[in-house]
Amino acid sequence: MLDRADTTPPGQAASVPDTSPVAFRGAGFGPATSRTAGWIALALVLALWQLIGGLGLVNPLFLPTPLAILRAIANLAASGALWHHLAVSVMRIGLGWIIGTSAGVAVGFGIGLSQVARSIGITFVSALFPIPKIALLPLLILWLGIGEEPKVLTIALGVFFSTAISVYSGVDAVPRNLIRMAQSFDVPFPTVVRRVIWPGALPSVLAGFRITASIALLLVVSAEMIGADYGIGAFVLQAGNLMQTDQLLAGVVILSLFGLLVGKLINLLEARLLHWR
């Protein structure tokens, strides 16, 4: 009697089923990154740059070598000028960012939670956000005088609008079924905001912080180039006017390192506040 499960044709050996493991395909979108690839690429670029400058293929006045830039940074640090300029810029960025962020978070939550605030606030935010904030610096100097206030306020204005937009966008992105569920259990409104809306909007808020940190850095350099004697922006402008390109690029490198440091701090903040993800 023939076995009905045996469908192998006569004269052929039965095939062995493939029992090798199949790769898991449901891991989502998580591109892997290499910690060393970026540093190796940067080292190669710097080595090529140094080689081109060392062979005299490019005039050092137009493009100083990385070693010349490092020497300029070391000389600035030894003389104390670097720390003075950096301290002034950090003070302006810190004050402007704190003021603009505080106001932006408050206005953003107001727009996201209140119908009246949304009707009024979105109109003003949409109308004023496209204005380049650095263009307002001469007017602010006319109003407030030549001092720290116009520069700090310029940074605060640039930070405020981006923060407000990211905050109310984050509030709008919170799933409404979670809010309705909390309301169905008669949870007080402040608790709903603190326990449901704030955690749901936090990723957008922190993403806004990353953007506004870059905006603050751009605005402080622009403001210091227009009306300041001290600060990284004023130092870069002075070095450019004197054709001291090694010091100019030293200032650019310092700005880049400062931006990287701020990015690392925001990464730590995200890891601390968004650990539940």
Rosetta blueprint (number, residue, H / E / L):
1 M L
2 L L
3 D L
4 R L
5 A L
6 D L
7 T L
8 T L
9 P L
10 P L
11 G L
12 Q L
13 A L
14 A L
15 S L
16 V L
17 P L
18 D L
19 T L
20 S L
21 P L
22 V L
23 A L
24 F L
25 R L
26 G L
27 A L
28 G L
29 F L
30 G L
31 P L
32 A L
33 T L
34 S L
35 R H
36 T H
37 A H
38 G H
39 W H
40 I H
41 A H
42 L H
43 A H
44 L H
45 V H
46 L H
47 A H
48 L H
49 W H
50 Q H
51 L H
52 I H
53 G H
54 G H
55 L L
56 G L
57 L L
58 V L
59 N L
60 P L
61 L L
62 F L
63 L L
64 P L
65 T L
66 P H
67 L H
68 A H
69 I H
70 L H
71 R H
72 A H
73 I H
74 A H
75 N H
76 L H
77 A H
78 A H
79 S H
80 G L
81 A H
82 L H
83 W H
84 H H
85 H H
86 L H
87 A H
88 V H
89 S H
90 V H
91 M H
92 R H
93 I H
94 G H
95 L H
96 G H
97 W H
98 I H
99 I H
100 G H
101 T H
102 S H
103 A H
104 G H
105 V H
106 A H
107 V H
108 G H
109 F H
110 G H
111 I H
112 G H
113 L H
114 S L
115 Q H
116 V H
117 A H
118 R H
119 S H
120 I H
121 G H
122 I H
123 T H
124 F H
125 V H
126 S H
127 A H
128 L H
129 F L
130 P L
131 I L
132 P L
133 K H
134 I H
135 A H
136 L H
137 L H
138 P H
139 L H
140 L H
141 I H
142 L H
143 W H
144 L H
145 G L
146 I L
147 G L
148 E H
149 E H
150 P H
151 K H
152 V H
153 L H
154 T H
155 I H
156 A H
157 L H
158 G H
159 V H
160 F H
161 F H
162 S H
163 T H
164 A H
165 I H
166 S H
167 V H
168 Y H
169 S H
170 G H
171 V H
172 D H
173 A L
174 V L
175 P L
176 R H
177 N H
178 L H
179 I H
180 R H
181 M H
182 A H
183 Q H
184 S H
185 F L
186 D L
187 V L
188 P L
189 F H
190 P H
191 T H
192 V H
193 V H
194 R H
195 R H
196 V H
197 I H
198 W H
199 P H
200 G H
201 A H
202 L H
203 P H
204 S H
205 V H
206 L H
207 A H
208 G H
209 F H
210 R H
211 I H
212 T H
213 A H
214 S H
215 I H
216 A H
217 L H
218 L H
219 L H
220 V H
221 V H
222 S H
223 A H
224 E H
225 M H
226 I H
227 G H
228 A L
229 D L
230 Y L
231 G L
232 I H
233 G H
234 A H
235 F H
236 V H
237 L H
238 Q H
239 A H
240 G H
241 N H
242 L L
243 M L
244 Q L
245 T H
246 D H
247 Q H
248 L H
249 L H
250 A H
251 G H
252 V H
253 V H
254 I H
255 L H
256 S H
257 L H
258 F H
259 G H
260 L H
261 L H
262 V H
263 G H
264 K H
265 L H
266 I H
267 N H
268 L H
269 L H
270 E H
271 A H
272 R H
273 L H
274 L L
275 H L
276 W L
277 R L
